[in-house]
Amino acid sequence: MPEIKAIIFDIDGTVIDTEKDGHRVAFNDTFREFGFDVAWDVDKYHELLQIAGGKERIRRYFQQEGLFQNRDLDELVEKLHRRKTEIFIALIENRRLPLRAGIKRLMSDAMKAGLMLGVCTTANERSVNAIIRVMLPEIHFEFVLAGNTVRRKKPDPEIYLLALEKTGLHAGSCVVIEDSANGVQAAKAAGMFVVATTNLYTEREDLDAADIIVTSLGEPGGEKGILKKSNRNFEFEGCFYIETLINCFSRQPSSARHG
């Protein structure tokens, strides 16, 4: 098997649990500012998360509800999403949304091990850059591919295939950290290994295509993850370490087992 050379991270829900108290709040604040009597609750937003991309969610919802009336929908979506991004970035800059357990530790250890780090996300480029600048200033990413860099968003593998094209890496030398069914499907369709970390929204999704599923990467002395599924034979005691990741994906898989 190829040597593991890179770890690629999704952002929303993977690096920061942004959806419930980040993007959802920013969308609702934006709708209120623009005079729309719209508030996406937790369940409605989970439904809308099956649509990849913030602009796409606004467009689908407003079309279904007939809320754009006689206004130009394209222009309205652009304005709403631009303002929503500003509100979301303010949440990040005020550090209202902490990093998920184990993310920064795994990134730091991967850098020390000489692995390449990258980002492939459907999120807005400004939002992604704000998260990296404010929350991960010590981490060096070789590439950051945001939602506006591709035409087809996850579960289409286009963004992961673009990452392979840019880096010249073999798919089998890359491990992707994802949290959603769309993300897992996209990475697997590109031929990559996948570790899925679940959250409030994605714990109910079908992530079974992932090689390993945990509730979080875990933190020594802090939150511990729970192993939900693995097709790799390894010991998991609540924390996923870089050595574990390298060893897991540098040998053939065993039969699947569940925690």
C-alpha positions as CSV (number, residue, x, y, z in Angstrom):
1,M,0.0,0.0,0.0
2,P,1.2,3.6,-0.6
3,E,2.7,5.4,2.3
4,I,0.4,8.0,3.9
5,K,1.6,11.4,2.9
6,A,-1.3,13.8,3.5
7,I,-4.3,14.4,5.8
8,I,-7.1,16.4,4.3
9,F,-9.7,18.1,6.6
10,D,-13.3,19.1,6.0
11,I,-14.1,22.3,8.0
12,D,-17.7,22.7,9.1
13,G,-18.7,20.1,11.6
14,T,-15.2,18.5,11.5
15,V,-12.7,21.1,12.6
16,I,-15.3,23.3,14.4
17,D,-18.9,22.2,15.3
18,T,-20.1,25.2,13.3
19,E,-23.5,24.2,12.2
20,K,-25.9,24.4,15.1
21,D,-24.5,27.5,16.9
22,G,-22.6,29.0,14.0
23,H,-24.0,28.9,10.5
24,R,-27.6,28.3,11.6
25,V,-27.5,31.3,14.0
26,A,-25.9,33.4,11.3
27,F,-28.5,32.4,8.7
28,N,-31.4,33.3,11.1
29,D,-29.8,36.6,12.1
30,T,-29.5,37.5,8.4
31,F,-33.1,36.6,7.6
32,R,-34.3,38.8,10.4
33,E,-32.1,41.7,9.3
34,F,-33.6,41.4,5.8
35,G,-37.1,41.4,7.1
36,F,-38.0,37.7,6.5
37,D,-40.1,35.9,9.1
38,V,-37.8,32.8,8.8
39,A,-36.0,30.9,11.6
40,W,-34.4,27.6,10.9
41,D,-34.7,25.4,14.0
42,V,-32.3,22.5,14.6
43,D,-34.3,19.9,12.8
44,K,-35.0,22.1,9.8
45,Y,-31.3,23.0,9.5
46,H,-30.4,19.3,9.6
47,E,-32.8,18.7,6.7
48,L,-31.2,21.6,4.8
49,L,-27.7,20.3,5.5
50,Q,-28.4,17.5,3.0
51,I,-28.0,20.3,0.4
52,A,-24.3,21.1,0.0
53,G,-23.5,24.8,0.2
54,G,-25.0,27.8,2.0
55,K,-26.2,29.6,-1.2
56,E,-27.8,26.4,-2.4
57,R,-29.6,26.0,0.9
58,I,-31.0,29.5,0.8
59,R,-32.0,29.1,-2.9
60,R,-33.8,25.8,-2.3
61,Y,-35.7,27.0,0.8
62,F,-36.7,30.3,-0.7
63,Q,-37.9,28.5,-3.9
64,Q,-39.9,26.0,-1.9
65,E,-41.5,28.6,0.4
66,G,-42.0,31.2,-2.4
67,L,-40.2,33.9,-0.3
68,F,-38.4,35.8,-3.0
69,Q,-41.6,37.1,-4.6
70,N,-40.8,39.4,-7.5
71,R,-37.2,40.0,-6.5
72,D,-34.3,38.6,-8.5
73,L,-33.5,35.4,-6.7
74,D,-29.8,35.3,-7.7
75,E,-29.2,38.8,-6.4
76,L,-31.1,38.1,-3.2
77,V,-29.2,34.9,-2.5
78,E,-25.9,36.7,-3.1
79,K,-26.8,39.5,-0.6
80,L,-28.2,37.1,2.0
81,H,-25.2,34.8,1.8
82,R,-22.7,37.7,1.9
83,R,-24.3,39.1,5.1
84,K,-24.6,35.7,6.6
85,T,-20.8,35.2,6.1
86,E,-20.0,38.5,7.8
87,I,-22.1,37.4,10.9
88,F,-20.5,34.0,10.9
89,I,-16.9,35.4,10.7
90,A,-17.7,37.7,13.6
91,L,-18.7,34.6,15.7
92,I,-15.3,33.0,14.8
93,E,-13.3,36.2,15.5
94,N,-15.0,36.5,18.9
95,R,-14.1,32.8,19.5
96,R,-17.7,31.8,20.1
97,L,-17.1,28.4,18.5
98,P,-14.3,26.2,19.9
99,L,-12.3,23.7,18.0
100,R,-13.5,20.1,18.2
101,A,-11.6,17.8,20.5
102,G,-8.4,16.4,19.1
103,I,-8.3,18.4,15.9
104,K,-5.4,20.8,16.6
105,R,-3.5,18.0,18.4
106,L,-3.8,15.8,15.3
107,M,-2.8,18.6,13.0
108,S,0.2,19.5,15.0
109,D,1.4,15.9,15.3
110,A,0.9,15.4,11.6
111,M,3.1,18.4,10.8
112,K,5.8,17.0,13.1
113,A,5.6,13.7,11.3
114,G,6.2,15.4,8.0
115,L,2.7,14.9,6.6
116,M,1.1,17.4,4.2
117,L,-2.1,19.1,5.5
118,G,-4.9,20.3,3.3
119,V,-8.5,21.5,3.4
120,C,-11.4,20.5,1.2
121,T,-14.7,22.1,2.1
122,T,-17.9,23.3,0.6
123,A,-17.8,26.3,3.0
124,N,-17.3,29.9,1.8
125,E,-13.6,30.8,1.3
126,R,-13.9,33.9,3.7
127,S,-15.3,31.7,6.4
128,V,-12.6,29.1,6.0
129,N,-9.8,31.6,6.0
130,A,-11.2,33.2,9.2
131,I,-11.3,29.9,11.0
132,I,-7.7,29.1,9.9
133,R,-6.4,32.6,10.8
134,V,-8.1,32.9,14.2
135,M,-8.2,29.3,15.4
136,L,-5.3,27.6,13.7
137,P,-2.5,30.2,13.2
138,E,0.2,27.7,14.0
139,I,-0.9,25.1,11.5
140,H,0.5,25.2,7.9
141,F,-1.8,24.0,5.2
142,E,-0.3,23.2,1.8
143,F,-3.6,23.9,0.1
144,V,-7.1,25.2,1.0
145,L,-9.9,24.4,-1.4
146,A,-13.2,26.0,-0.6
147,G,-16.7,25.7,-2.1
148,N,-16.2,28.3,-4.8
149,T,-13.2,26.4,-6.3
150,V,-15.4,23.7,-7.9
151,R,-18.6,23.5,-9.9
152,R,-20.0,20.4,-8.3
153,K,-20.1,20.1,-4.5
154,K,-19.9,17.1,-2.2
155,P,-21.0,14.3,-2.5
156,D,-19.5,14.8,-5.9
157,P,-15.7,14.0,-5.6
158,E,-14.6,17.0,-7.7
159,I,-13.0,18.9,-4.8
160,Y,-11.0,15.9,-3.7
161,L,-9.9,15.0,-7.2
162,L,-8.8,18.7,-7.6
163,A,-6.7,18.2,-4.4
164,L,-5.0,15.2,-6.0
165,E,-4.4,17.1,-9.2
166,K,-2.8,20.0,-7.3
167,T,-0.6,17.9,-5.1
168,G,0.3,15.1,-7.5
169,L,-0.5,12.6,-4.7
170,H,-2.0,9.2,-5.1
171,A,-5.4,8.8,-3.6
172,G,-4.3,5.9,-1.5
173,S,-1.7,8.1,0.2
174,C,-4.4,10.5,1.6
175,V,-6.6,10.2,4.7
176,V,-9.6,12.5,4.8
177,I,-11.2,13.6,8.1
178,E,-14.9,14.2,7.5
179,D,-18.1,14.4,9.5
180,S,-21.0,14.1,7.0
181,A,-22.4,11.5,4.6
182,N,-21.9,13.9,1.7
183,G,-18.3,14.4,2.6
184,V,-17.6,10.7,3.2
185,Q,-19.1,9.8,-0.2
186,A,-17.1,12.4,-2.0
187,A,-13.8,11.3,-0.5
188,K,-14.4,7.6,-1.0
189,A,-15.4,8.3,-4.6
190,A,-12.0,9.9,-5.1
191,G,-10.4,6.8,-3.8
192,M,-9.2,8.2,-0.4
193,F,-9.2,6.7,3.1
194,V,-11.8,8.3,5.4
195,V,-12.1,8.8,9.2
196,A,-15.5,10.2,10.1
197,T,-16.1,12.1,13.3
198,T,-19.8,12.5,14.1
199,N,-21.6,15.4,15.7
200,L,-25.1,16.3,16.7
201,Y,-26.3,16.5,13.0
202,T,-24.3,13.7,11.4
203,E,-24.6,11.0,14.1
204,R,-27.9,10.2,12.4
205,E,-26.5,10.0,8.9
206,D,-25.2,6.9,7.0
207,L,-21.5,7.2,7.4
208,D,-20.8,3.5,6.9
209,A,-18.7,4.0,3.8
210,A,-16.0,5.5,6.0
211,D,-13.1,3.3,7.1
212,I,-13.3,4.4,10.7
213,I,-16.1,6.2,12.5
214,V,-15.6,7.9,15.9
215,T,-17.6,10.3,17.9
216,S,-14.6,12.6,18.2
217,L,-10.8,12.4,17.8
218,G,-10.5,12.7,21.6
219,E,-8.2,14.7,23.9
220,P,-5.9,13.3,26.5
221,G,-7.2,14.6,29.8
222,G,-10.4,15.8,28.2
223,E,-13.2,14.6,25.9
224,K,-12.9,11.0,24.8
225,G,-14.2,9.6,21.6
226,I,-16.1,6.4,21.1
227,L,-15.3,4.0,18.3
228,K,-18.5,3.3,16.3
229,K,-17.0,1.4,13.3
230,S,-13.7,0.3,11.9
231,N,-12.4,-1.9,9.1
232,R,-8.9,-1.6,10.6
233,N,-7.7,-3.6,13.6
234,F,-6.4,-1.2,16.2
235,E,-6.8,-0.3,19.8
236,F,-8.9,2.8,20.5
237,E,-9.0,4.2,24.0
238,G,-10.7,7.4,23.4
239,C,-8.0,9.3,21.5
240,F,-7.0,9.1,17.8
241,Y,-3.3,9.7,17.4
242,I,-1.2,10.4,14.3
243,E,0.8,7.2,14.8
244,T,-2.5,5.3,14.9
245,L,-3.6,6.9,11.7
246,I,-0.4,6.2,9.8
247,N,-0.3,2.5,11.0
248,C,-4.0,2.0,10.3
249,F,-3.7,3.0,6.6
250,S,-0.3,1.6,5.9
251,R,-1.6,-2.0,5.9
252,Q,-4.5,-3.9,4.4
253,P,-7.8,-3.7,6.3
254,S,-9.1,-6.4,8.5
255,S,-12.8,-7.3,8.6
256,A,-15.0,-4.5,9.9
257,R,-15.7,-4.3,13.6
258,H,-17.8,-2.0,15.7
259,G,-17.1,-0.4,19.1
